[in-house]
Amino acid sequence: MDIVRPSLKLPIRQEAETDVDWRLAIASVISSKSAIFELDRGLIFRYGLPHLPATVDEIQAAETRLGRELESNLRAFLQFANGIPAVTGNDELFGTSDLGQGGKWQGFAEYAQMLGVETPGFPSNAIPIGGSLEDASLVTLGAGSRPAVVTWFYAGQRADQWANLYDYLWAAVRLNEINLRDIGGDTALRRAVNDVRLLSGLPPLPVTRST
């Protein structure tokens, strides 16, 4: 079942170092995804809790496989959550075990290589850090150890871009809130949720009436 994902055309922001609160950002992602899960029971959008923080050894092993230091925001994120199975829509954010090895990495790397050849403006030397191959969605992170640009590609096109990984997480929260609002309204997404609930033996969502 195809679900149209709303586009987030947000300006690239620069966050002051003192504004960064990874715990709050990760908790907000999970809170917004959990609110969606209460309605769709994971039948439309993937759901999963963050993995435990990465160890120093796990981070260093990932850097060895990649042949370079992890970007500073990615390293900071991994010290609070070693990947999130569902950050927004069906997209995931990789943990250290996904970086530079395995079938998942290979699939995303091949998709990134294809986009790099065919897509204008593809960031040079970027690496995949998440997405959903089933949805033709890819999230990349620019090169370097300092905070780098995060770019989201959807259906073979560059859909959005943020100054850093922290900003991307907050954009994911906003996208989850949009999906949650659409499920609550008279939309195709709400109808799709009701369809899969009925097929799974669950009652349809209650009708909401404005006061």
C-alpha positions in Angstrom: 0.0 0.0 0.0 1.5 3.3 -1.1 1.5 6.2 1.4 2.3 9.7 0.3 4.9 11.1 2.6 4.6 14.9 3.2 7.6 16.9 2.3 9.4 18.9 4.9 10.8 22.0 3.3 12.5 23.4 6.3 15.4 25.9 6.2 18.8 24.7 7.1 19.4 25.9 10.7 22.5 26.2 12.7 22.1 25.0 16.4 24.3 26.5 19.1 26.3 23.9 20.9 24.5 24.7 24.2 21.1 24.0 22.5 21.9 20.4 21.8 20.1 17.9 24.0 20.3 14.4 22.5 18.2 12.8 25.2 15.3 15.2 24.5 15.6 14.8 20.8 15.6 11.0 20.9 12.8 10.9 23.5 10.7 13.2 21.3 11.2 10.9 18.3 10.0 7.9 20.3 7.1 9.8 21.9 5.8 10.9 18.5 6.3 7.4 16.9 4.6 5.8 19.9 1.6 8.0 19.4 1.3 6.8 15.8 1.8 3.2 16.9 -1.2 3.5 19.3 -3.3 4.1 16.2 -1.8 2.0 13.4 -0.3 -0.8 15.6 2.8 -0.8 13.4 0.7 -1.9 10.4 1.5 1.1 8.3 4.6 2.6 9.8 7.5 0.6 11.3 8.0 1.0 15.1 10.8 0.2 17.4 12.7 1.5 20.4 16.2 2.9 20.3 19.1 0.5 20.9 21.3 0.9 24.0 24.1 3.4 23.7 27.2 2.3 21.7 30.4 1.5 23.5 33.7 3.1 22.7 34.9 -0.2 21.2 31.8 -0.4 19.0 32.3 3.2 17.7 36.0 2.6 17.1 35.2 -0.7 15.2 32.8 1.2 12.9 35.5 3.9 12.3 38.0 1.2 11.4 35.6 -0.4 8.9 34.8 3.0 7.3 38.4 4.1 7.3 37.6 7.4 8.8 36.5 9.1 12.0 32.7 9.3 12.5 31.2 12.8 12.1 30.9 14.5 15.5 27.1 14.5 15.6 26.8 10.9 14.6 29.3 9.9 17.3 27.4 11.9 19.9 24.1 10.4 18.8 25.5 6.8 19.0 26.6 7.4 22.6 22.9 7.9 23.5 21.3 5.4 21.1 23.1 2.9 19.0 20.6 3.2 16.2 16.8 3.7 16.1 14.8 1.1 14.1 12.0 3.6 13.2 12.8 7.3 13.4 10.1 8.6 11.0 7.8 6.8 8.6 9.6 3.5 7.9 13.0 5.1 8.0 15.6 3.8 10.5 18.9 5.4 11.7 21.8 3.0 11.7 23.7 1.8 14.7 27.4 1.0 14.7 26.9 -2.7 13.7 25.2 -1.4 10.5 28.0 0.9 9.5 30.5 -0.4 6.9 29.3 -4.1 6.9 26.5 -6.5 6.3 23.7 -6.8 3.7 21.8 -3.8 4.9 24.9 -1.5 4.5 25.6 -3.0 1.1 22.0 -2.4 -0.1 22.0 1.2 1.0 25.5 1.8 -0.3 24.5 0.6 -3.7 21.4 2.8 -3.7 23.6 5.8 -2.6 26.1 5.0 -5.4 23.2 5.0 -7.9 21.9 8.3 -6.7 25.4 9.8 -6.7 25.7 9.0 -10.4 22.2 10.0 -11.4 21.1 12.8 -8.9 22.3 16.4 -9.3 23.6 17.8 -6.0 24.4 14.5 -4.4 26.9 15.2 -1.5 30.4 14.2 -2.3 31.9 11.4 -0.1 28.7 11.1 1.9 27.8 7.8 3.6 24.3 6.3 4.2 23.2 6.5 7.8 19.6 5.3 7.4 16.4 5.2 5.4 14.1 2.5 4.1 15.0 0.6 0.9 11.4 -0.6 0.7 10.3 3.0 0.4 13.2 4.1 -1.8 14.2 6.4 1.1 17.9 7.2 1.9 19.4 9.4 4.6 23.1 10.4 4.0 25.7 12.2 6.1 28.4 14.3 4.7 32.1 13.6 5.1 34.4 15.0 7.9 34.6 14.8 11.6 32.9 18.2 12.2 29.1 18.5 12.0 28.1 17.7 8.5 25.0 18.1 6.3 22.3 15.4 6.4 20.4 14.9 3.1 17.2 12.9 2.6 16.5 11.3 -0.8 13.1 10.0 -1.5 12.0 8.1 -4.7 15.3 9.0 -6.3 15.1 12.7 -5.7 16.6 15.0 -3.1 13.7 15.7 -0.8 15.2 17.8 2.0 18.4 18.8 3.8 19.5 19.8 7.2 22.7 21.4 8.7 23.4 18.4 11.0 22.0 15.2 12.4 20.5 16.9 15.4 18.3 19.1 13.2 17.3 16.0 11.2 16.0 14.3 14.4 13.8 17.3 15.2 12.6 17.4 11.6 11.7 13.7 12.0 9.6 14.6 15.0 7.7 17.2 13.0 7.1 14.7 10.2 5.7 12.2 12.8 3.4 14.9 14.1 2.2 15.6 10.6 1.5 11.9 10.1 -0.3 11.7 13.4 -2.4 14.7 12.5 -3.3 13.2 9.2 -4.3 9.9 10.8 -6.7 11.9 13.0 -8.3 13.7 10.1 -10.4 12.8 7.1 -7.4 11.8 5.0 -6.1 9.0 2.8 -3.7 8.0 5.5 -6.5 7.6 8.1 -8.5 5.5 5.6 -5.4 3.3 5.0 -4.9 2.9 8.8 -8.6 1.8 9.1 -8.2 -0.6 6.2 -5.3 -2.4 7.8 -6.9 -2.4 11.2 -10.0 -4.1 9.8 -7.9 -6.7 7.9 -6.1 -7.4 11.2 -9.3 -7.8 13.2 -9.1 -4.5 15.0 -11.9 -2.0 15.2 -11.7 1.2 13.1 -10.5 4.4 14.7 -13.2 6.3 16.5 -14.7 9.2 14.7 -13.4 12.5 16.0 -15.7 15.5 16.1 -14.6 19.1 16.4 -16.3 21.0 19.2 
